[in-house]
Amino acid sequence: MAGLPGEADKRQAYVDDMVRRRGYVLDYHKVMAAQDLDVLRAADGLVQAAYLAPRSLDRRTKELLFVLSRTVLRADRHHIASHIRVALQHGATPREVLEAIEIALPEAGVVAFQHGFDVWREAVGAEGIEPSGDPFTTKDEE
C-alpha cells in the first residue's frame, strides 16, 4: 500500500511487535497492517486489554480458554493451532490442552470437538491405537 515515507516501516514494526506480544500473527493481521493500520491498532488495543495485559488470569489459562472458545466456534485450524502452540509455550501440557478441547463436547457437540481435536492431534503429534483386526468386519460377518 502506498503511503507516506516511513509508513511501510511503521506497519512492519507493528506486525513484528504483535508477534513479540502475542507469540503469533494471523494472516488477517498482516493484511490489516498493510491496508488499515488504524483499525488494526484499535482492535489490537482491545486484545491487549482483555488478553495480553497482566490481570487475574495467567497467560496459560487464557490460552486454554482461547483454544476452547476457538474450538466451539470452529475457527480456522491455523488460529486454533496458534493458541495451542502459545499455551504449550506458557506451560500447558498437551493433556491440559486436550482437556480444554474436551469441554466443547457437552457444550458444542461432537463436530466442534472433532474440529479442535484434529488440530490438537496435528499440533502435538498425538498418535492413536490401530485395531488388531479388520475394523469393518463385525461378529455377524465372521
N, C-alpha and C positions, 0 to 999 in steps of 0.2 A: 504494500500500500504506500503510495507516495505521501510524503508529508514534509514537515519542517526538518531542517538539518538536525541530526542527532536523534530524531524521533525513532528511527529503527533501533538505535542503541538503547533507548528507554524501554521499548517494547521487549527487546531481547533480555534486558536486565530484569524486567518484571517477570517474564516466564522463568528465568533462572532462579529468581527469588521464590517463586511459587514451588519449584521443585525442592529447594532448600527447606522451606517451611513445612510442606506437606509430605514430602517424600515421593511424590509422583506429580505428573501433569497429564491431563487428558487432552485428547485431540481438540475438543471444543475450546479449551483454554488457549491453545496455540493459535487457533483461528481468530478467537475473540481478541487476543492480544494484537494481532495484525490488523483486524478490521474495526474494533471498537474498544480500545483500551479503557476508556472512561467507564463503560458499563461493566467490563470485566473487573475493574477495581472496585466498583460498588458492590457487585455480587461477592467478590472475594472478601470484602470487609465484613459481610455477614458471616461468611465461613470462618473468618479469623475470630470473630467474637464468640460464636457458638461452638466452634470445633477446635480451633488451634490454640486459642488463648488458654493459659492455665486456669482451671476452675476446679470444681469439686471432683469431677470425674477425671481419671488419668487418661493418657492417650491410648493405652492398651484397651481400656474399657470402651472408649469412644470408637475405636476401630472395630471392635467386636459388634458394637451396635450398628455401625455403618454396614458391616458385612451382612448382618441380619436384615436391616432395612432395605438394602440394595437387592438382597435375595428375594424378599417379599415383593418388591416392585419389579422383579425380573429385569433388572438393569443390564446394561451391556456387560458382557463377560469381562472385558478389559477393565471396566470400572470396579467390578467386584474383586477381580484379581489384584488390582492396585491396593484395595483396602486389606485384602488378605496378606499381601506382602508387608504392608506397613504394620499390621497387627503383629505379625511374626517378628518384625524388627524391634517392636516395642515390648517383646517378652511373652506374647501369647504363644501357646503351643499349638501344633496342628490339631490336637484333640479339642482344645478350647474353641478354636475357630469352627470345627465341625459341630460342636455342641451349640454354638450360636446359630449356625445354619439350621440345625435340627429344630430349633424353636419355631421355624417357619411352618413345620408340618401341621400343628393344630391350628395355627392362625391363618395360613395362606394356602395350605394344601400341598399335596404331593408334587404337583407340577412345578410350583415355585421352589419347593425344597430341592427337587432334582436339578433344577437350573443352577442353584447355588452349589449344590453338592458336586456337580460336574466341574464347575470352575475350581472348587476347593481341591478335588482329586487331581486335576492337572497342575495346580499351583504347588501342591505339596508332594506330588509324585506318589500318591497312595495307590496301592495295588489291591486286588481282590483275590478271592479263592475260587478257582475253577471247579465245577462239579466233577466227580470221579467218572461218571458215565455220560451218556448222551442226554443232555438236559431236555431234549424234546421228546424223549420216549417216556411214556407213563407205564405204570404197572400193568394196566389193562392191555397194552400193546405187546408186552413181553410174552 
